[in-house]
Amino acid sequence: MSNKFKIVVTGGSGRFGSLLKKTVGKNYFFPNKKKLNILNLNSTIKYLSKIKPKYLIHLAGLSRPLKLHDINIEQSIKLNIIGTSNITIACKKLNIKLIHFSTSYVYPGKKGNYKETDSLMPNNNYAWSKLGAESAVRMYKNSLILRVSMTEKPFVHKYAFADMKTNFIFHEDFIKIFKKVIHEKGVLNIGGPTKSVYEFAKKSNKNVKKKYLKKEKNINVPINASMNLSKLKKIIK
């Protein structure tokens, strides 16, 4: 990636942002909440006007545990929907390319193999908050929405669902792909080969145990949110 232009990253202290910070150059800026508060539009515009980046990578928001989005919907709405809307407005005002991180959970999660053009129907509040964020970003043409399915390496949980299919990819592997798609626009699915969560987890955590989503009553996640990656493969081939 060229060092001739500046790139601002929100949410740089998160799991993925912290790893990204270790792999990029001095042209990347990782402001803390005091420097760039996504809930304060004026603060956001002021900081971006000073740095003058060409790209903004939007990672900031509320993610897991997913139950937080049921317990505190106000925080979910503020951080994921209103915060992203402010970022979008600021990028539009300053003509900055916006790269927004979304999730495969925005798809219905029943049949799998979802294309970027397929209908969307979240089945939990986290996914609804991410779809709300996407709605703002889609209104701004100089943007890229990445529907990503990624996680830490090694797999950190003790259990993994054997009947839930995804396109999980490790953060490290995603970064390699990300640097090849940053110039794209529109919507793009990113992940690895379709597998059960258990199949994926077993490769990096031999001690992981099987669980079955169908037997869980209080976990509201899609059973098959796997994505069609044909568009991605054409870009990175």
Summary of the structure (lengths in Angstrom):
residues: 237
radius of gyration: 17.5
end to end distance: 17.1
largest distance: 52.5
contacts: 757
relative contact order: 0.14
helix: 38%
strand: 19%
